[in-house]
Amino acid sequence: MRFSELAHYLERLEATASRNDMTKILAEVYAKAGHDETDKLSYLLLGELTPSYRGVDFQIAEKMMIQILASAYEMSAARVLNQFRRKGDLGDLAYELAESAGKNSSSLNVEDVYDRLRAVAEDAGTGSQERKKRAMADILQALDRTSAKYVARIPVGKMRLGFSEATILDALSLMLKGDKSARPAIERAYNVMADIGAIAKRVKKGGLASLSRLHAEPGTPIRPSLAERVSHVADAMKKAGPEVGLEEKLDGLRMQVHVWHEVSERRVSLFSRNLENTTAMFPEIVAAARRLKVKSIILDGEAIGYYPKTGTFAPFQETVQRKRKHDVAAFAEKLPLSIFVFDLLYLDGKSLLDRPFRERRAMLERTLPREDDTVRLTTFEVTQDPARVGEALAESVGKGLEGLVAKNLDAPYQPGSRGFHWVKLKATTAALGNLRGGGIKGLPDTIDCIVMGAYRGRGKRAAFGVGGFLLGVRGKDGRYFSLSRLGTGLSDDNFREAHRRVRMLSVKEQPKEYAVEKETAPHIWLKPSLVVEILADEITLSPRHTAGKKGADGKGYSLRFPRLVRFRDDKKAQDATTDEEVAKMFKMQKKT
């Protein structure tokens, strides 16, 4: 496919806010593409070159991109900068400059552009910045104006098309079947191999049959299994029992540990819950993983600051400071982490995803060393007694932990799925005196919200730059729906920190994936990036918010007395709570 043809599809995608229309356009793109280019095409559609866990980064900021545009179109950097301030978008600026230069056609195909961009991103070492500038300028010079518009956005991560991998999964189904009936099978494969390019290439070349031969592989992260919420011990026993495996719910960083051999070299990779490669951040866990007496393994667990001598855990606010790219060694010495492993997904060449949990747990206990303080087993007990579950919940909360996870002993691992194979009992809103009775008052969980925008402050808050925020939740279709305003429960330091983040994430226009009523529109829009954990007294109904809203005159969900628990820097927008989860919590709250 010529890149200029892809660029016209990108233009159509940018012009529509309809999820169905986006899906149809993407299905057209995949239908016309050759199977050998489908993987590269998929990454470019998302403004990327590889899955995010591969860590390929251009190291090109807006300032450098302005210099590249000046070089490509033979203009002074000062003049290009002035035009950028007027346009506000590098892609629109590149289109204007290419049009003025008469760049109306291009012979480059998708693979040509992808390979040249990949070479720019991978260039490193002495003099690499200047080489990147020259190479990017050469690429832009060879492109027509519409192609230049989108290529200029890719290095700075601002494609602004408003869809994610979820929409691509629908599009692949539409291409194959003419509807979304193949989506579940394609998504199951994506959950096991979270590489949208590899999945799309398989589907394009071999259809659904090719996905049946796909298995977990060390080095490629598996989308983590997630626990469903319940508000009462009786519900936990009913959904996951009658016999359940109990584990303490730790408040740390979700982590997958992969160990394998590649070209006679022992490799270790660590992945976060949102599939970010965090290997360089946690050298003590990498070193411990290398010591495991296995050929290959994939472990699922929670990394947290832990003090073996006292048996106590560090607060989340301390643990999350370890998620950093700089001063890693100093912080590792200051607060070493332990990973508490609760599942075994792969061992010595064999995937264990389909094995029952009781079998995976037994194999895990035989595999992990007992004497290692860095790689540890989670606590675990099996019970059929609801009273014991209530006692264990109270004991966990008494240690300062979040609560319990009760697991179905006969269930397989369910990648990327939230279900009743695992259920969580969190005591964030609990009255501790009632725990032994089994019930949790109020909401069964906190809610992870996207900060969609900010309102300007008045009085004292005017000094902070912001006075409140618009919170939203994620829809299954990739859009975000408003749920609540947040203006109370924040300290002065919270407001200052929030203002700093608002400055970094603000955009001029409402992101096209946001569904917000005019009366609740914030003064400042933010791109979907900042996740906050919110505690509320209850979920209510409101005509002002769009989460769960049916029809123009319907009511959506809202939060009563929301307050900030913490910023969730360990989570991305796609990890936010969904509107479907909010609906379930609303129903559970009514029962409780």
GUPA-348185 format. One record per residue (C-alpha): y negated, z negated, x negated. Coordinates in steps of 0.5 Angstrom, whole numbers, plus 500, padded with zeros to 3 digits. Layout:
# residues N
SITE  c2  c3  c1
SITE   Y   Z   X
...
***
This chain:
# residues 592
SITE  c2  c3  c1
SITE 500 500 500
SITE 493 502 497
SITE 489 495 497
SITE 483 499 500
SITE 488 499 506
SITE 490 492 506
SITE 482 490 505
SITE 481 494 512
SITE 486 489 515
SITE 483 483 512
SITE 476 485 515
SITE 480 485 522
SITE 483 479 521
SITE 476 476 519
SITE 473 479 525
SITE 477 475 530
SITE 478 468 532
SITE 484 469 536
SITE 491 467 534
SITE 495 472 537
SITE 491 477 535
SITE 491 475 528
SITE 499 475 528
SITE 499 482 531
SITE 495 484 525
SITE 499 481 520
SITE 505 484 523
SITE 502 491 522
SITE 501 489 515
SITE 508 487 514
SITE 511 493 518
SITE 507 498 513
SITE 508 494 507
SITE 514 496 502
SITE 519 490 501
SITE 518 490 493
SITE 510 488 494
SITE 511 484 500
SITE 511 477 496
SITE 505 479 492
SITE 502 481 499
SITE 503 475 502
SITE 500 471 497
SITE 494 475 497
SITE 493 474 504
SITE 492 467 503
SITE 487 468 497
SITE 493 466 492
SITE 497 469 487
SITE 503 464 487
SITE 505 458 491
SITE 500 452 490
SITE 506 448 487
SITE 506 453 481
SITE 499 451 479
SITE 496 458 477
SITE 489 457 477
SITE 483 462 475
SITE 479 457 472
SITE 473 461 475
SITE 467 457 479
SITE 462 460 483
SITE 457 460 477
SITE 462 464 473
SITE 463 469 479
SITE 456 471 479
SITE 456 473 472
SITE 462 477 473
SITE 458 481 479
SITE 452 482 475
SITE 456 485 469
SITE 461 489 474
SITE 454 492 478
SITE 450 492 471
SITE 445 487 474
SITE 441 481 471
SITE 445 475 473
SITE 438 472 475
SITE 437 477 480
SITE 445 477 483
SITE 444 469 483
SITE 437 470 488
SITE 441 475 492
SITE 447 470 493
SITE 442 464 495
SITE 440 469 500
SITE 447 471 502
SITE 451 465 501
SITE 458 468 500
SITE 460 471 494
SITE 465 476 498
SITE 459 479 502
SITE 455 479 496
SITE 460 483 492
SITE 460 488 498
SITE 453 489 498
SITE 453 490 491
SITE 458 495 491
SITE 455 499 497
SITE 449 500 493
SITE 453 502 487
SITE 456 507 491
SITE 463 504 491
SITE 466 507 497
SITE 473 509 495
SITE 479 506 490
SITE 486 508 488
SITE 489 502 486
SITE 495 499 490
SITE 496 492 492
SITE 501 491 486
SITE 496 494 481
SITE 490 489 484
SITE 495 483 484
SITE 498 484 477
SITE 491 485 474
SITE 488 478 478
SITE 495 475 475
SITE 493 477 468
SITE 486 474 469
SITE 489 467 471
SITE 494 466 466
SITE 489 468 460
SITE 488 462 456
SITE 486 460 449
SITE 480 461 445
SITE 475 466 448
SITE 479 466 454
SITE 473 465 459
SITE 469 472 456
SITE 476 476 457
SITE 476 473 464
SITE 469 475 465
SITE 470 482 463
SITE 477 483 466
SITE 474 481 473
SITE 468 485 472
SITE 473 491 471
SITE 477 490 477
SITE 471 490 481
SITE 468 496 478
SITE 475 500 480
SITE 475 497 487
SITE 471 500 494
SITE 466 495 497
SITE 471 492 502
SITE 476 491 497
SITE 471 488 492
SITE 469 483 498
SITE 475 480 498
SITE 477 480 491
SITE 471 477 489
SITE 473 471 494
SITE 480 470 491
SITE 478 466 484
SITE 474 461 488
SITE 478 460 493
SITE 474 462 499
SITE 478 467 503
SITE 475 464 510
SITE 480 468 514
SITE 482 462 518
SITE 490 462 518
SITE 496 459 514
SITE 503 460 512
SITE 504 458 520
SITE 501 464 522
SITE 505 468 517
SITE 511 466 520
SITE 510 468 527
SITE 508 475 524
SITE 514 476 520
SITE 518 474 527
SITE 513 479 531
SITE 515 484 526
SITE 522 483 526
SITE 523 482 534
SITE 517 484 537
SITE 516 477 539
SITE 516 470 536
SITE 524 468 537
SITE 525 469 530
SITE 520 464 528
SITE 525 458 528
SITE 530 461 523
SITE 525 463 519
SITE 521 457 519
SITE 528 453 517
SITE 528 458 511
SITE 521 456 509
SITE 522 449 509
SITE 528 449 504
SITE 524 454 500
SITE 517 453 501
SITE 515 460 498
SITE 512 464 503
SITE 512 470 498
SITE 519 469 497
SITE 521 468 504
SITE 517 474 507
SITE 520 479 501
SITE 527 477 504
SITE 526 478 511
SITE 522 485 510
SITE 528 487 505
SITE 534 484 509
SITE 532 481 516
SITE 534 474 518
SITE 541 475 515
SITE 538 475 508
SITE 536 468 510
SITE 543 465 511
SITE 544 466 504
SITE 538 461 502
SITE 540 455 499
SITE 536 449 496
SITE 534 450 488
SITE 531 445 483
SITE 524 447 481
SITE 522 450 488
SITE 520 444 493
SITE 523 442 499
SITE 518 441 505
SITE 519 433 506
SITE 523 430 512
SITE 518 426 516
SITE 520 420 521
SITE 518 420 528
SITE 514 414 531
SITE 517 409 536
SITE 513 403 538
SITE 519 398 540
SITE 525 396 536
SITE 529 398 542
SITE 527 405 542
SITE 529 405 534
SITE 536 403 536
SITE 536 408 542
SITE 534 414 538
SITE 537 413 531
SITE 543 408 533
SITE 547 405 535
SITE 548 403 528
SITE 542 405 523
SITE 540 404 516
SITE 534 400 515
SITE 529 401 509
SITE 523 398 507
SITE 517 403 508
SITE 513 403 502
SITE 505 405 502
SITE 505 409 496
SITE 505 417 494
SITE 511 421 497
SITE 515 424 491
SITE 520 429 490
SITE 524 429 483
SITE 527 435 480
SITE 531 436 474
SITE 535 442 472
SITE 537 446 466
SITE 533 453 464
SITE 535 457 458
SITE 538 451 455
SITE 532 447 456
SITE 532 440 461
SITE 526 441 466
SITE 523 436 470
SITE 518 437 476
SITE 515 432 481
SITE 512 435 487
SITE 508 431 492
SITE 509 431 500
SITE 504 437 500
SITE 508 440 495
SITE 503 440 489
SITE 506 440 482
SITE 504 433 480
SITE 509 433 474
SITE 503 432 469
SITE 500 426 472
SITE 506 421 472
SITE 509 421 465
SITE 513 415 466
SITE 517 418 472
SITE 518 424 468
SITE 521 420 462
SITE 526 416 466
SITE 528 423 470
SITE 530 426 463
SITE 534 420 462
SITE 539 421 468
SITE 546 422 467
SITE 546 429 471
SITE 546 436 470
SITE 541 437 476
SITE 538 433 481
SITE 533 433 487
SITE 531 426 489
SITE 526 424 495
SITE 522 418 494
SITE 516 414 494
SITE 512 412 488
SITE 508 406 488
SITE 505 401 483
SITE 511 395 482
SITE 511 389 478
SITE 519 388 477
SITE 517 380 474
SITE 514 378 481
SITE 517 383 485
SITE 511 385 488
SITE 507 392 490
SITE 500 394 488
SITE 496 396 494
SITE 495 404 496
SITE 488 404 493
SITE 491 402 486
SITE 497 407 487
SITE 493 413 489
SITE 488 412 483
SITE 494 415 479
SITE 494 421 482
SITE 489 424 477
SITE 488 430 472
SITE 484 426 466
SITE 486 420 463
SITE 493 420 465
SITE 496 416 459
SITE 491 411 459
SITE 492 410 467
SITE 499 410 466
SITE 499 404 461
SITE 494 400 466
SITE 498 401 472
SITE 505 404 471
SITE 509 407 477
SITE 516 406 480
SITE 519 411 484
SITE 523 408 490
SITE 529 413 491
SITE 531 414 499
SITE 535 420 499
SITE 539 425 495
SITE 538 432 496
SITE 542 436 491
SITE 546 434 485
SITE 550 438 480
SITE 549 445 483
SITE 550 443 490
SITE 546 442 496
SITE 547 436 500
SITE 542 437 505
SITE 547 438 511
SITE 551 432 509
SITE 550 426 513
SITE 546 421 511
SITE 551 415 510
SITE 554 420 505
SITE 548 422 501
SITE 546 415 501
SITE 553 413 498
SITE 552 418 493
SITE 545 416 491
SITE 548 409 489
SITE 553 412 485
SITE 548 416 481
SITE 542 412 480
SITE 542 407 474
SITE 541 400 476
SITE 538 397 470
SITE 532 402 470
SITE 525 399 473
SITE 522 406 473
SITE 527 410 478
SITE 530 405 483
SITE 533 405 489
SITE 530 403 496
SITE 532 397 499
SITE 538 398 504
SITE 542 395 510
SITE 546 397 516
SITE 546 394 522
SITE 547 395 530
SITE 543 388 531
SITE 536 389 534
SITE 534 382 533
SITE 536 384 525
SITE 531 390 526
SITE 526 385 528
SITE 527 380 523
SITE 527 386 517
SITE 520 388 520
SITE 517 382 520
SITE 520 381 513
SITE 517 387 510
SITE 510 386 513
SITE 510 379 510
SITE 511 383 503
SITE 505 387 505
SITE 509 393 506
SITE 508 398 512
SITE 514 396 516
SITE 521 399 516
SITE 524 406 517
SITE 531 406 521
SITE 535 412 519
SITE 541 416 523
SITE 547 415 519
SITE 550 421 521
SITE 544 426 521
SITE 543 431 516
SITE 537 432 512
SITE 532 436 516
SITE 526 439 511
SITE 519 440 514
SITE 521 436 521
SITE 519 430 524
SITE 525 428 528
SITE 529 422 531
SITE 534 422 525
SITE 529 418 522
SITE 524 413 526
SITE 519 409 523
SITE 516 402 525
SITE 509 400 523
SITE 506 394 524
SITE 499 396 522
SITE 496 394 529
SITE 502 389 530
SITE 501 382 533
SITE 506 379 527
SITE 508 373 532
SITE 511 379 537
SITE 515 382 531
SITE 521 378 532
SITE 521 380 539
SITE 521 387 537
SITE 515 390 540
SITE 508 393 537
SITE 502 392 541
SITE 497 398 541
SITE 498 405 537
SITE 505 405 534
SITE 501 408 528
SITE 495 410 524
SITE 492 417 525
SITE 491 422 519
SITE 485 426 521
SITE 481 432 518
SITE 474 430 518
SITE 471 437 521
SITE 463 435 520
SITE 458 430 519
SITE 452 427 523
SITE 445 426 520
SITE 444 418 520
SITE 438 414 523
SITE 435 408 521
SITE 439 405 515
SITE 444 410 515
SITE 439 416 514
SITE 439 413 506
SITE 446 415 506
SITE 445 422 508
SITE 450 421 514
SITE 451 417 520
SITE 457 419 523
SITE 463 424 523
SITE 467 429 527
SITE 474 428 527
SITE 480 433 528
SITE 487 434 528
SITE 492 440 527
SITE 495 444 532
SITE 501 448 531
SITE 498 454 531
SITE 494 453 525
SITE 487 451 528
SITE 484 444 528
SITE 482 440 535
SITE 476 435 535
SITE 479 428 537
SITE 473 423 536
SITE 467 421 533
SITE 467 416 527
SITE 461 412 526
SITE 463 404 526
SITE 468 401 521
SITE 465 403 515
SITE 462 399 509
SITE 456 402 506
SITE 460 404 500
SITE 464 408 505
SITE 458 411 507
SITE 456 413 500
SITE 463 416 498
SITE 463 420 505
SITE 456 423 503
SITE 458 425 496
SITE 464 428 499
SITE 460 432 505
SITE 456 435 499
SITE 462 438 496
SITE 465 440 502
SITE 460 443 507
SITE 460 450 509
SITE 454 454 513
SITE 458 456 519
SITE 463 453 523
SITE 470 454 520
SITE 473 459 525
SITE 480 455 526
SITE 476 449 529
SITE 476 448 536
SITE 470 444 538
SITE 465 443 544
SITE 458 445 543
SITE 456 438 545
SITE 460 435 540
SITE 458 440 534
SITE 456 436 528
SITE 450 437 524
SITE 454 439 518
SITE 460 443 518
SITE 466 441 513
SITE 472 446 511
SITE 478 443 513
SITE 480 439 507
SITE 478 432 507
SITE 484 427 510
SITE 482 420 513
SITE 487 415 516
SITE 484 412 522
SITE 486 406 526
SITE 484 406 533
SITE 485 401 539
SITE 488 406 544
SITE 488 414 545
SITE 484 415 551
SITE 482 422 555
SITE 475 425 554
SITE 472 432 557
SITE 468 432 550
SITE 474 433 545
SITE 479 439 545
SITE 485 436 542
SITE 490 437 548
SITE 485 440 553
SITE 488 444 558
SITE 483 449 561
SITE 475 449 561
SITE 475 443 566
SITE 481 439 563
SITE 480 433 559
SITE 482 432 551
SITE 485 426 547
SITE 480 421 544
SITE 480 415 540
SITE 477 408 543
SITE 474 404 537
SITE 476 408 531
SITE 475 405 524
SITE 477 408 517
SITE 483 405 514
SITE 482 410 507
SITE 481 416 505
SITE 488 420 504
SITE 487 424 497
SITE 494 425 497
SITE 494 429 503
SITE 492 436 505
SITE 489 439 511
SITE 496 441 513
SITE 499 434 513
SITE 494 431 518
SITE 497 429 525
SITE 498 434 530
SITE 495 434 537
SITE 503 434 539
SITE 504 428 535
SITE 497 425 539
SITE 500 427 546
SITE 507 423 544
SITE 503 417 542
SITE 499 417 548
SITE 505 417 552
SITE 508 411 548
SITE 502 407 548
SITE 502 407 556
SITE 509 405 556
SITE 508 399 551
***
